[in-house]
Amino acid sequence: MPSTSRAGSLKDPDISELFFKEDPEKLFTDLREIGHGSFGAVYFARDVRTTEVVAIKKMSYSGKQSNEASFTDCSPE
């Protein structure tokens, strides 16, 4: 019997493996929103395991969050 999940949906194993299943607040410190757009928000963070500075994009599962289509400019501190 073929899989019932649609290609590209969150139930598709190839897609779902791209998403963190762990709580990001346990994996990262200094979470700060640095930008947002129509499909989600981008956060500055530091990986607690490596201390590496990273950018994390938190995407909306339902697609667009609002009619807003801009991205906030950010600069290094």
ZIKA-V54919 format. One record per pair of residues at least 24 apart in sequence whose C-alpha atoms are under 7 Angstrom apart, sorted by the first residue. I is the first residue (numbers start at 0). J is the second residue. Records with the same first field share a line. If there is no record, write none. Layout:
# ZIKA-V54919
I=J  J
This chain:
# ZIKA-V54919
33=73
34=70  71  72
35=70  71
36=67  68  69  70
37=63  64  65  66  67  68
38=62  63  64
39=64
